[in-house]
Amino acid sequence: MRNQIQLIAVSGIIIMLASCGNKDADTKIPDSPAVIKYNTMGLQARQISGNMQLPGVMQPFQFVQLYPKISGFIKNVPVDRGSVVKKGQLLVALEAPEIEQQVAAAKLKYTEASSSYITSKDRYRRLLETSKTPGTISPFDLQAAQSKMQGDSATAQGEYAGYKAQETMRSYLTITAPFDGVITERNVHPGALAGPGAENAKPMLVLQQLSKLRLVVSVPEQYVVQVKDGDKVHYKINALPGQDFTGTISRSSQSLSNNFRSETIEIDVNNAANTFKPGMYAEVVLPTSGAANAFVVPRSAVVTTTERKYVIVSDNDIAKWQDITEGNQANDSTEIFGNLHIGDQVVTNASYQIKEGAQIK
């Protein structure tokens, strides 16, 4: 009996201790949430000098599509795709019998008018010589002879101009190379009818100068003031892996494209060895000097969303979003431009979760 009483007493004590433990657990104060610490930095005017890599494309230095100026049948095409030609070399010969007839007719008219002028000129000179004897030739006859000579002279000159115009038209039947180059396209064959004015007509031939090429690069608007004529560039050709080439910026468009907001620059490329071909793509490395009015911040300070790009400025511990544009980048730093001032405190570990007007500590 006594042992039973002791057992009951011990059990009661255990139950009381367990109840007290559960109560302490229920009333325990939860841990405070972690406080995110935002780091800031004061802005200083600085710039990033380095290089930027842009795509480029090889283009022929000179390029021409040859169309017929007058209608005619293709008589001869002594060149073909891939032919190397010299300036003045015959490329296409056309034939047009009506043009030949017009030239012959114009020549006959000129010959006739020229004969009439020679006759009236000789007659006037004879009358002028005879009129030196008083009373032999009346002044009226002498004046009429002079007028006839002058009229025949004008007629002869007009017929000569018409004859030369017809000869010029005949010269259009022969098409020659305007410069040294290579025929890269041929679309006609002997016997075909060719003529001007046909809509969507293909050129008879395409001639390109390949001994010298243009490497054309489009520079984005934000970098155009950092690139100038005469700068040295390095480039690689995708079709020629493992080879590096150098060049100099030869010229620039001096204006921005409305479609892409970029300026076109060109690098002259000597291609005497036929190393490159028009249409080849290149990766061009251009030197950049940086912008004098830029601020440099870590890339983590720039917040980019689908609508805007901004940094967060701490103004008396209050967050303010400031829209910016980026410039040159190097390693983990980037140039920024916007309504910012020297000494502004910018959050370096920024995030879109920091709302504008929130308190920053």
LUMGU-444277 format. One record per residue (C-alpha): x, y, z; residue number from 1. Coordinates in steps of 0.001 Angstrom, whole numbers, plus 500000, padded with zeros to 6 digits. Example, Ala and Ser with C-alpha at 12.3 -4.5 7.8 and 13.67 -1.06 7.14 Angstrom:
2
<atom <512300 495500 507800> 1> <atom <513670 498940 507140> 2> 
END
This chain:
361
<atom <500000 500000 500000> 1> <atom <502764 502377 500931> 2> <atom <504624 501611 497691> 3> <atom <501510 502387 495682> 4> <atom <501164 505795 497355> 5> <atom <504826 506626 496591> 6> <atom <504375 505588 492959> 7> <atom <501305 507791 492552> 8> <atom <503160 510754 494112> 9> <atom <506139 510344 491779> 10> <atom <503857 510131 488725> 11> <atom <502108 513339 489738> 12> <atom <505393 515161 490070> 13> <atom <506475 514013 486555> 14> <atom <503182 515164 485008> 15> <atom <503512 518578 486670> 16> <atom <507079 519014 485376> 17> <atom <506019 518066 481831> 18> <atom <503165 520577 481917> 19> <atom <505479 523349 483038> 20> <atom <507906 522498 480218> 21> <atom <505170 522699 477566> 22> <atom <504012 526068 478901> 23> <atom <507522 527480 478676> 24> <atom <507768 526225 475093> 25> <atom <504469 527859 474157> 26> <atom <505441 531223 475602> 27> <atom <508984 531352 474002> 28> <atom <509607 534656 472107> 29> <atom <510266 534037 468342> 30> <atom <513540 535121 466758> 31> <atom <513591 538584 465077> 32> <atom <513634 538502 461219> 33> <atom <517062 538979 459583> 34> <atom <517775 542594 458637> 35> <atom <519123 543044 455093> 36> <atom <522029 545437 455003> 37> <atom <522362 547586 451897> 38> <atom <525805 548817 450930> 39> <atom <526206 552220 449323> 40> <atom <528977 554089 447580> 41> <atom <529512 557755 446754> 42> <atom <529630 558531 443022> 43> <atom <532826 559880 441524> 44> <atom <533355 560986 437928> 45> <atom <535351 558238 436246> 46> <atom <535462 556468 432929> 47> <atom <536302 553019 431629> 48> <atom <538739 552735 428740> 49> <atom <538974 549464 426921> 50> <atom <537734 547632 423870> 51> <atom <534379 546654 422475> 52> <atom <533639 543834 420075> 53> <atom <531172 544374 417243> 54> <atom <530166 542334 414190> 55> <atom <531240 543473 410734> 56> <atom <530859 542312 407143> 57> <atom <533179 542417 404137> 58> <atom <531884 544313 401112> 59> <atom <533449 545003 397698> 60> <atom <535180 548356 397448> 61> <atom <533312 549065 394210> 62> <atom <530168 547334 393019> 63> <atom <528066 547840 389897> 64> <atom <525075 546171 388281> 65> <atom <525191 546497 384490> 66> <atom <521916 547111 382644> 67> <atom <521377 547923 378937> 68> <atom <520685 551578 378163> 69> <atom <518930 550807 374852> 70> <atom <517037 547805 373524> 71> <atom <518884 545226 371476> 72> <atom <519697 541575 371036> 73> <atom <522652 540079 372885> 74> <atom <525317 539452 370263> 75> <atom <528246 538365 372380> 76> <atom <529136 537929 376065> 77> <atom <532871 537190 376199> 78> <atom <532931 536957 380033> 79> <atom <531297 534691 382567> 80> <atom <530897 534334 386310> 81> <atom <534338 534494 387921> 82> <atom <536036 536249 384990> 83> <atom <538734 538741 385993> 84> <atom <538374 541858 383825> 85> <atom <540250 545099 383290> 86> <atom <538871 548594 382967> 87> <atom <537617 549196 379405> 88> <atom <537384 545495 378545> 89> <atom <534391 544397 376461> 90> <atom <531729 542718 378593> 91> <atom <528589 542627 376421> 92> <atom <527973 543389 372742> 93> <atom <524419 544047 371542> 94> <atom <523060 544468 368050> 95> <atom <520189 546690 366906> 96> <atom <519846 547152 363090> 97> <atom <517532 550128 363503> 98> <atom <520231 551979 365441> 99> <atom <522715 551383 362619> 100> <atom <520194 552703 360105> 101> <atom <519570 555805 362187> 102> <atom <523304 556463 362386> 103> <atom <523664 556089 358615> 104> <atom <520709 558405 357978> 105> <atom <522056 561020 360357> 106> <atom <525453 560864 358682> 107> <atom <523891 561434 355241> 108> <atom <521958 564440 356500> 109> <atom <525096 565891 357997> 110> <atom <527023 565318 354766> 111> <atom <524284 567016 352731> 112> <atom <524078 569986 355073> 113> <atom <527854 570275 355123> 114> <atom <527970 570341 351287> 115> <atom <525321 573065 351153> 116> <atom <527293 575125 353631> 117> <atom <530535 574734 351638> 118> <atom <528739 575839 348449> 119> <atom <527082 578891 350007> 120> <atom <530308 579827 351724> 121> <atom <532242 579705 348431> 122> <atom <529528 581732 346668> 123> <atom <529587 584422 349354> 124> <atom <533367 584725 349156> 125> <atom <533202 585098 345353> 126> <atom <530522 587779 345582> 127> <atom <532468 589561 348286> 128> <atom <535581 589592 346105> 129> <atom <533597 590790 343084> 130> <atom <531862 593541 345054> 131> <atom <535191 595254 345459> 132> <atom <534667 596530 341920> 133> <atom <532053 599323 342205> 134> <atom <528702 598600 340569> 135> <atom <529227 594898 340001> 136> <atom <527264 593420 342959> 137> <atom <524373 595076 344720> 138> <atom <524546 595302 348540> 139> <atom <521293 593327 348770> 140> <atom <522688 590333 346853> 141> <atom <525809 590380 348975> 142> <atom <523771 590432 352186> 143> <atom <521515 587631 350960> 144> <atom <524536 585484 350136> 145> <atom <525987 586054 353591> 146> <atom <522698 585161 355265> 147> <atom <522447 581980 353188> 148> <atom <525957 580990 354232> 149> <atom <525194 581566 357920> 150> <atom <521932 579592 357697> 151> <atom <523646 576676 355988> 152> <atom <526362 576752 358659> 153> <atom <523772 576485 361440> 154> <atom <521996 573661 359621> 155> <atom <525258 571757 359204> 156> <atom <526089 572166 362869> 157> <atom <522645 570896 363859> 158> <atom <522928 567853 361598> 159> <atom <526384 567164 362986> 160> <atom <524999 567222 366545> 161> <atom <522261 564804 365515> 162> <atom <524791 562525 363859> 163> <atom <526996 562480 366986> 164> <atom <523915 561775 369157> 165> <atom <523112 558737 367033> 166> <atom <526706 557584 367274> 167> <atom <526456 557890 371053> 168> <atom <523337 555746 371018> 169> <atom <525204 553179 368936> 170> <atom <528038 553186 371477> 171> <atom <525550 551949 374085> 172> <atom <525439 548667 372180> 173> <atom <528896 547970 373554> 174> <atom <529239 547642 377343> 175> <atom <532719 547759 378855> 176> <atom <534096 547373 382369> 177> <atom <534115 550652 384339> 178> <atom <536898 549389 386639> 179> <atom <539108 546373 387295> 180> <atom <537223 543587 389015> 181> <atom <535566 540183 388878> 182> <atom <532262 539206 387271> 183> <atom <530225 537733 390132> 184> <atom <526885 537290 388354> 185> <atom <525758 536710 384761> 186> <atom <522111 536610 383692> 187> <atom <522165 536905 379850> 188> <atom <523177 534780 376886> 189> <atom <523555 535451 373143> 190> <atom <520281 535879 371297> 191> <atom <518322 537231 374244> 192> <atom <516482 540536 373938> 193> <atom <517629 543108 376503> 194> <atom <516371 546582 377134> 195> <atom <515802 549271 379766> 196> <atom <512658 549845 381773> 197> <atom <511734 546245 382557> 198> <atom <510385 546041 386107> 199> <atom <512253 543711 388456> 200> <atom <514683 542896 385637> 201> <atom <517927 541316 386692> 202> <atom <521176 543012 385684> 203> <atom <522997 541517 382719> 204> <atom <526212 541330 384737> 205> <atom <527425 542196 388229> 206> <atom <530975 543505 388563> 207> <atom <532775 543791 391902> 208> <atom <536206 545100 392799> 209> <atom <537742 542418 394998> 210> <atom <541393 543479 395150> 211> <atom <540297 545967 397801> 212> <atom <537380 545513 400194> 213> <atom <535467 547489 402797> 214> <atom <534959 546063 406284> 215> <atom <531696 547697 407360> 216> <atom <530778 547979 411061> 217> <atom <527777 549610 412759> 218> <atom <528727 551392 416001> 219> <atom <525900 551883 418564> 220> <atom <524942 555463 419383> 221> <atom <526406 555384 422887> 222> <atom <529897 554658 421527> 223> <atom <530087 556845 418410> 224> <atom <531867 559731 420168> 225> <atom <534573 557326 421351> 226> <atom <535482 556058 417867> 227> <atom <537205 558229 415269> 228> <atom <538885 557943 411888> 229> <atom <542451 556669 412099> 230> <atom <541913 554421 415122> 231> <atom <543613 551038 414946> 232> <atom <541332 548004 415066> 233> <atom <541761 544250 415272> 234> <atom <539436 541767 413656> 235> <atom <538921 538071 413111> 236> <atom <537141 536433 410209> 237> <atom <534688 533697 411138> 238> <atom <535622 531715 408034> 239> <atom <539341 531948 408858> 240> <atom <539633 530716 412463> 241> <atom <542889 531207 414317> 242> <atom <543994 534229 412280> 243> <atom <544120 537815 413564> 244> <atom <544132 540887 411317> 245> <atom <544670 544589 411936> 246> <atom <543420 547686 410159> 247> <atom <542613 551369 410472> 248> <atom <539245 553123 410443> 249> <atom <539232 554801 407027> 250> <atom <535943 556680 407089> 251> <atom <532621 557025 408901> 252> <atom <529145 558082 407841> 253> <atom <529127 561019 410312> 254> <atom <525426 560399 410934> 255> <atom <523208 557913 412762> 256> <atom <520867 555446 411132> 257> <atom <517237 556144 412026> 258> <atom <516415 552438 412113> 259> <atom <519223 551148 414307> 260> <atom <520574 554341 415945> 261> <atom <524109 553499 414878> 262> <atom <526908 555034 412825> 263> <atom <528547 553114 409999> 264> <atom <532329 552998 409861> 265> <atom <534553 551383 407233> 266> <atom <537997 549803 407320> 267> <atom <539793 549491 403964> 268> <atom <541139 545970 403487> 269> <atom <543876 545115 400971> 270> <atom <542818 541881 399303> 271> <atom <545477 541520 396621> 272> <atom <546089 537929 397753> 273> <atom <542345 537150 397488> 274> <atom <542279 536113 401153> 275> <atom <538824 537548 401842> 276> <atom <535540 537428 399974> 277> <atom <532584 539818 400057> 278> <atom <529946 538685 402506> 279> <atom <532364 537229 405059> 280> <atom <531497 538068 408665> 281> <atom <534079 539445 411077> 282> <atom <534384 540154 414782> 283> <atom <535919 543614 415086> 284> <atom <537558 544903 418277> 285> <atom <537404 548702 418524> 286> <atom <539240 550792 421135> 287> <atom <537038 552906 423423> 288> <atom <538238 555863 425460> 289> <atom <535269 556108 427817> 290> <atom <533018 559116 428411> 291> <atom <534305 562057 430435> 292> <atom <530962 562629 432195> 293> <atom <530442 559029 433263> 294> <atom <530134 557484 436730> 295> <atom <531405 553962 437349> 296> <atom <529505 551544 439593> 297> <atom <529454 547752 440085> 298> <atom <527088 545948 437754> 299> <atom <525170 544777 440823> 300> <atom <524112 548414 441368> 301> <atom <522111 548464 438114> 302> <atom <518575 547088 438191> 303> <atom <517149 546036 434827> 304> <atom <513471 545305 434289> 305> <atom <511333 544934 431195> 306> <atom <510339 548600 431473> 307> <atom <513396 550474 432660> 308> <atom <517004 550419 433808> 309> <atom <517865 552289 436989> 310> <atom <520021 552612 440085> 311> <atom <518790 553192 443631> 312> <atom <519994 556393 445278> 313> <atom <519883 556708 449061> 314> <atom <518579 560184 449851> 315> <atom <518633 560573 453663> 316> <atom <518116 556794 453932> 317> <atom <515127 556943 451567> 318> <atom <515298 554921 448326> 319> <atom <514890 556828 445055> 320> <atom <514919 555179 441650> 321> <atom <517033 556997 439049> 322> <atom <516831 555980 435405> 323> <atom <520196 555522 433735> 324> <atom <521846 554332 430556> 325> <atom <524963 552201 430523> 326> <atom <528219 552869 428726> 327> <atom <531483 550964 428625> 328> <atom <531836 547846 430740> 329> <atom <534908 546124 432123> 330> <atom <535075 543152 434480> 331> <atom <532382 543811 437120> 332> <atom <532076 547581 436538> 333> <atom <529961 549649 434185> 334> <atom <529654 553305 433200> 335> <atom <526304 554918 433940> 336> <atom <524714 558178 432779> 337> <atom <521679 559932 434176> 338> <atom <520503 562684 436485> 339> <atom <523232 561921 438986> 340> <atom <525780 564030 440826> 341> <atom <529154 563564 442434> 342> <atom <528722 562291 445965> 343> <atom <525286 560692 445449> 344> <atom <524989 557523 447551> 345> <atom <524092 554595 445304> 346> <atom <523126 551147 446596> 347> <atom <525690 548690 445297> 348> <atom <523656 545530 446011> 349> <atom <520438 546850 444497> 350> <atom <517339 544792 443787> 351> <atom <513894 545388 442312> 352> <atom <512532 544365 445718> 353> <atom <513663 547716 447128> 354> <atom <510613 549877 446520> 355> <atom <510896 553575 445805> 356> <atom <510412 555517 449037> 357> <atom <511463 552597 451228> 358> <atom <513807 553199 454147> 359> <atom <517386 552067 453633> 360> <atom <519748 551469 456551> 361> 
END
